[in-house]
């Protein structure tokens, strides 16, 4: 469904009027593979030199507008160190092109706290610290290091507030993200994530925190040549776009949906030159049937995308038991059962990807959707718990949490509800199914081997509740 308000607000007379009224002007989002404009790499962190070799562009012209900024803040440890954020970003805050990208690289707070001592000569002494040749009154050396570790953790966490605020301030479709690089993450493991966040493929991803660690299983480039991918709920909307994106990367896609969607499912499968498989995942034997089909037909499945989901919206007081059971069974129970069956059968090899679809409703809650919110919050919790448990098999697990996405379902929402969903994010518009699909495509890539246990919102940085 077209966004008439956005079209009007971007027109010459409309822009003037909505600005006078103090209403948001939705920017035109830059979607596509390439970064528009030069990338500036700043900071003196442990990845800076390598990243400069990848992206640093020619910014010698005085009027050159910046396409992207990568700020390596991975070695900031004290409150005084945080001044570097201001010194680097403030002078160029107005120098970004529309649709620009800001990416901050920092440590995880827990590892920042544990990395003590980081400096033989701390910038300032703590109260009670011993002077040379003296004993500290009341604070041991271990206590002193622990207190400084707490400051380092605070600094690492502060990077999140800085990044999320930049994402809300800069406007014009400019996004900002924080990459938390684990202590054992290698620079090369950041490349796929940086490529995605710099590109137009991440147009509706903003204000997010992504943790990158050491590679889980074999890594590789962005292609999925020779890989088998299963996409549930593939007959329409977001599922159909996911199938197209994965097929475009070279995967052989198995499109799964309920028998009632057979015609549209076949059309999608034909378009991506994949295969259609009809099954109702709420059935007791569904997991066994899908496992046996994939094992006999393909022998393995490299990428599993749990996209199938349903809604049965009612306030809790008016909700029937079957409306609760159906939503929890399809949205949460089925992904868990199917994945467990695949793992038990050894169907997912090293280098495999398990990707769940959560929702910002699961993270924030929503009136009239207690069943849906419960199921989608469960998906996020399941993925976070699953990731470390399958890492030893060389398999990653991540989830995406879409916000307001323009689909046939949202087109039938009441006008006020629909407009509220569109405007209550930093980009002041709804996302598109391809925005979710591109994010899943990034998580599915072999080069994302260091990305696991993440729940990435695709919501334009929703302003309330999440």
N, C-alpha and C positions, 0 to 999 in steps of 0.2 A: 504494500500500500504506500502511495506517495506521501511524503511529509510536506503538506501544503504550507505549514507555518515556516518551515526552513526555507522553502523556495521563495516565499514572500519576504522573509527577513533578509535574504541575500540580495534581493532586488534593490535598485537605487532608492526608490521612494520608501520601500519597506524597511530598509536598513536605517534610514533616518528616523522613521517613526518608532521602531522598536527600541532604538537607542534613547530616544527622548522619554520613552515610557519605562526605561530601565529593565527591559526584557532581554533575555539572552539571544545572541545571534549565532546560530549553529555554524561552525566553520565547515568548509568543504574538506573532507578528510582525504588525505593522499594515500590511496591504496595502490599496491603494486610492489614489485620486488626491489626497486632501487632506492637509494637514499638521494634526496634532492639537495645538492650543495656539498661543500667540503665538510669533513669531520675534523674537529679539533680534539686532540688528546692532551689532557692536562693532569697535573698531580705527579707525585713522585713515589707512588706505590710499587709493589713488587711486580705488577703486570704492565706498567706503563711503557717500558721500552719495547716489549713485544707487540703490544696493541698499536703503538705508533707505527710500527712497520706494516701493520695491516691497513690502517685507515687514514693516517695523517694526510690531509690535503693541502693545497696551495691557498693560503689565506693572506698573501702579501698585499693584495689590493685593499686599499683603505675602506672601500665600500662593500667588500665581500660579505655576503650574508652567510651565516653558519647553518649547515644542514643538520649537523649533529655534534654533540659534546659528550665525550667519554671522560669522566673525572675519576681517576684512580685514587681513592681515599683509603686504600687497604691498610696503610700503616699509620693512620691517625690514632692516637692513643689518649691524649689529654684534652681537656676542655679548651686550652689555648690552641691546640692543633686545629680545632674546628673553625678557627678564623680563616683557614685556607679555603673553605667552602665559599665564604663571602668574597674573599679577595679574588677568587678565580671566576665565579659566576656573576657577581653583581655587575662588573664592568661590561659584560656581554649580554646581559639579560634581554636587552632590546634588539640584539643583533641576530636573532634567529629568523630563518625563513618560515613562512607558514608550513605547518606540518613537520616542524623540526623535532629532533629527538635529544633528550638529555638522559644519560645513563651514568649512574654513580656505582662504582665498585667498592665494596667494603668487606670487612670480615664478619663472621657470625659473632653475635655478642658473647656467647659462651666461650668460644675459642679466643676471642680478644681478652677475656678475663683470665683465661688460663695461661696465656702467653706471657708469663712473667719470669724474670724481669726482662722487659723489652729494651731497657736502656740502662747501662751501668751507672749513669749519672742522671737521676730523675730531675725534671725541670724545677721542682720545688719540693722541699721536705715536708713531710706530714707532721702535725703536732705530736710530739713525743718521740720522733725519730732520733736515733742515737747519732751524735756527732762522732767523728773519728776518735777512737780510743775511749768512748763512753758507752754505757749500757742505756738502752731506751727505757724510760720510765713508763711502764704499763703497756707498751706495744712491742711485741717481738718482731724479728725480721720477717717471719712467715705472715704475721698479721699485717705488717706494713705492705708486703707484696700483695696480699689479698685485697687490701683496701685500694691500692692502685689498680688492681685487676678490676675491681668494681667500677672505677672511673673509666677504664678502657671499655668495659661492657656498655656503660652509659653512652660513651662516644659512638660506639658501633650502632646502638639503637637510635641515637640522635640522627644518624644518616637517613633513617626511614622518615622521620618527621620532616626533614629538609626536602627529601625527594617528593613526598606526597604534596607538600605545599607548593613546590615549583610546578608540579603537574596541574595544580589548580590556579596558579597565578598567571602563567605565561600566555594562555589562550591561543587562538588562531590554529587550533589543531595540534599544538605542540604537546608531546607526551613526555613523561619522566618516569624512570624506573630505577630500582635499586637491585643490583646483583650482589648477593652475599657469597663470596668465594670462601669455601672451606680451606682450612690450613693446608690440606693435602690436595687441593685442586691445582691442576696444571694450567698454564696460560692457554694452551691449545684447546683445553676443554671448555673455554669460554667462547670460542669463536662462533659456534652455531647459534648460541644464545644472543651474542652481540649482533650477529647478522640479522637475526629475526627482529630484535627490538629496534634496530636502526632502520629497518625497511618499512615500506608501506603495508606489509602483511600484518603488522601489529597496530594498525591505525586505531582500533577501538580498545586497545590494551593500554592502560595508563595508571600510574600510581601503584604499580605492583612491586612485590618483593620476590625475587627468584633466587633460590639457593643452588649453587653449583658446587659439586664435590668432585672426588676422583671418578674416573670412568667406571661404570658398572657394566661389565662385559665388553665385547668388542665395539670400537667406535668406527667412524667412517665419515663419508661426505653426506650431502643432502639428499641423495637419491635412495629410492627403495626398490631398485631393480632386483628382481628375483625374490622379493618378499611377498608373503601372503598376508593380507589384512582383512580382518572381520569388522564390519560396521553394523551394529544393531540399530534398528529404527531408521533404516536407510531409504525408505520409500519416498520421503519428501523432506522439505525444509532443511534443517541443519544437517540431518543424516545424509541426505542426498549430496549436499555440498562437501561433506567430509569424504564421501566416496570419490567425488571428482578430484579433490585435492590429492588424496593418497594415490589415485590412479595416475594423476599427472606427474607424480614423483616416481612412477614406475612400478607401483605395487599391483599385484593381482588381487582385486577386491572382491570379497564375498559379501554381498548385500543381503542382510537379514531383516525380515519384518513379518508381521502377522499375515495369515492367509487372506484376510479381508482387504489387504493392501496389495494383493498380488499383481494387478495390472500396472500400477505405478512403480512397484518394486522392479518388475521386469523391465520397464522403460529405463529406470536408472541403471540397472545392471547392463543393459545393452549399450547405453551411452558411454559407460566407463569400460566397456569390454570385459566385464567381470561376470560373476555368477550370482543368481538369485537363490535364496533359500528361505522357504516359508516355514515359520514355526511360532507358536505362541509361547513366549518365555515364561509366562505364569504357570504353565503346565508342570506337573511334578516330574515328568520325565524329560523336560526340555533340555536341561543341561547335558544329560546322557546322550540325547539324540544329536545335539549339535556337536558334541565331542566326537561321537562315532562318525558323523558325516565328514567332518574336517579331517579326521585321521585316515579314513578310507580314501577320500578324494584328493587330499593335498599332502597328507603326512605330517604337517606342522602348520602353525599359524604364528607369524612374527609380530603382528600388531593387532591388538584387541581393543576396539573402541566401544565402550558401553554407552551408547547414545540413547537407546530406547527408553522412553519414559511416558507416563500418562499423568493427567490431572483429574481429580474428582473434587472440585472446590465446593466447600460448604464450611460455615462456621462450625466449630467443634460441637456446639450444642445441638446443631441440626444434622450432624454427620451420621450416616448409617455405618454399621460395622463393616459391610462389604466395601464401602468407599474408602475406609481406612486400609483394609487388608489388600485391596487391589493395588493401591498406589505404593504401599510399602513392599508388596511382593514384586512388582515389576521394576520399580526404580532402584531398590536397594537389595532385595533378596536375590533377584535374578543375576545381577552382576557378580555377587559373591559366590553363588552356587556354580555359575558357569566358569568363573575363573578357577575355583577350587577343582572343578572337574578337569579343566585343561591342565592344571599343574600336576594333578594326580596321574594323568595320562602321559605326562612328559611332552605335551603338545607344543609348549612355548619354549623355543630354544634360547640359548645365550644370545644376548643382543635383542631380546624380545621387549615389547612395550605393552604395558597395560594402562589404558587411559580411560578414566571415568568422567562422566559429565555430571557435575554438581550444579549449583545455582546460587546466585546471590540471595535468593529467598531462603536457602538453607543456612546461609551465614547471618542473615539479618532477621529472618522471620517475616510473616506476612499474614494479615487478617484474612480469614477464610481459606487458608492453605496450611493448616497445621500438619496434615498428613504429608503434603508435598514437601514442606520445609523440613519435617522430620526425616524423610527419606533422603533428601539432598544433603542435609547436614551429615547424615550417616555415610553417604558416599565419600565426603571429604575426610571423615574420620577413618573410614576403611582404607582409603588410599594411603593416608599418612602412616597407618599401622602396617599395611601390607608392604610398603616400600623396603624397609630394612629386612623384612623376612624373606624376600625373594632376591635380594641383592646378591646373595651367595650363588644364585643360579645365573647371574649375569643379566637379570631382567629389571627394568625400571618400572615404576608406577607413579603416575601423576594424574591430576584432574584439572579440568577447566570448570569455571563457574560463570556461566553467561548471565548478563543482566537483561535489560530490555532489548530484545532482538526482534527486528521486523519480520514476522512470520504470518501465516494465515491465521494462527491462533490470536496473536496480538491485534490483528486487524479487526477482530470482532469485539474487542474490549470497548466499554463505554468511552465516549470522547474524552471526558475529564481524566479518567484513569489512564488512557493511552497517552494523552499529552503530558501528564505528570511523569509517567515512566520514561518518556523521551527526554524531558528537560532536566530531570533531577540527576544529572551527572556533569562532570567537568566539560564534556564535549557537547552538551545540550542537544543530543539527538540519540535516536535508537541505533543500535548496531545492525549489521547484516549477517545472515547465516554464514557467509564466507569469512567473516571475522573470527567466528568460533572455529570454523574448519581450518583456517590458516594456523591458528594457535595449536590445534591438535596436530597439524602437519609438522610443525616445529618439534613438538614433543615426540613425534614418531620417528624423526630423522635419526640415523645412526650417529650423527655428530652430537646428539643430545644425550650421550651416554652418561654424562656427569650430572644430569638433571633428574632427580628422583625425589619423591615425597612432597612435591609442590602442589598447591592448589592455586591456580592462576585465574583471576577474575577477568572476564572479557565483558566489561560493563561501562567503559568510558569513564571510569573512576566515579562510581555511584556516590552521591553526596551524603546520603543518610543511611545509617544502620549497618554499613559494612565497610 
